[in-house]
Amino acid sequence: FEETGVRSEFRSLLSIRQQHQHPGAFGMSDMYIICRLSPLTYDINFCTHECLRCEWLHVGELTETSSTTPITSRVARLLLHGLEQGFDKIDLTMEELPAVYSGMFYQLYHRQLPAKS
């Protein structure tokens, strides 16, 4: 919402990119978390301080263009696979578990375990 003005609903966690000791990261690690969202609004009102351009594209277009980053292309291919084969094949599922010492709950994201036979 912050960058695009599009309101959305969380669906799943798709992937996490991590980098350590990357030049220009001030000695810090960098985590880039990619979520699958469903739009609740479609009008784009993007932040001109953070974005040069913002538009809706068909996900297939992102897999084919040479003007995107490797991570964007890979995630687009992942989404296409989910659309074709079902998102249960790509989503990291979330399970809410109790924290042992605080009595609170946390969310654990992981690949779905196969059903017991």
Summary of the structure (lengths in Angstrom):
residues: 117
radius of gyration: 17.3
end to end distance: 42.9
largest distance: 53.7
contacts: 231
relative contact order: 0.18
helix: 21%
strand: 30%
